Amino acid sequence: MKANGSRLPQLLAEVEQQFVELWGDMSSWWGVSRTMAEIHGLLYITGEALSAEEIQRRLGISRGNVSMNIRTLVEWGLVRRVRKRGDRRDYFQSVTDVWEMFTVLAAQRKRREIDPVLRTLEHCRERLSTESLGDAAQDPKARQRLERIENLLTFLRLLEQLAEKFVNSQRGLQAAVQRLTER
């Protein structure tokens, strides 16, 4: 039993490294930088509150890179700043609830990707609307484009409402998945 126990720290380090690399590879799925994903992956897999210096050492990245990405992770709510008694440094700990984590990521992607698309489509619709075009509103090409934009807006607003239900409810996404997988 001791032989296995003495190998445990090495095994944990290997799994940690593999997980952090995987998290980094998946960063594009979430629309974040590889470094941000690796920092989050390290904090998530270890379950520990780590200092910026420890994150820097374990990932081999610059202090500034750690600081910038930690700030964003904290702003998003994926990482929390914690204090250790008797230590003046800040430590950082990942949210551990996977449903909360992915709900936060979905909300951030919506804010950064879907919201600008909706604003642009609404602007295009306004420009093609009857009030803006006057006589050109009778043009078949203009009407066709306006109809396509309105159809896309209707569809995206439905998706937006669905996303809002997930984001606004702590367990919205989890409840939806459970409902979809019920037989």
Secondary structure, DSSP 8 states (H G I E B T S, - for coil): -HHHHHHHHHHHHHHHHHHHHHHHHTHHHHT--HHHHHHHHHHHHH-S-EEHHHHHHHHT--HHHHHHHHHHHHHHTSEEEEE-TT--SEEEEE---HHHHHHHHHHHHIIIIIHHHHHHHHHHHHHHSHHHHGGGGG-HHHHHHHHHHHHHHHHHHHHHHHHHHHHHSTTHHHHHHHHHH--
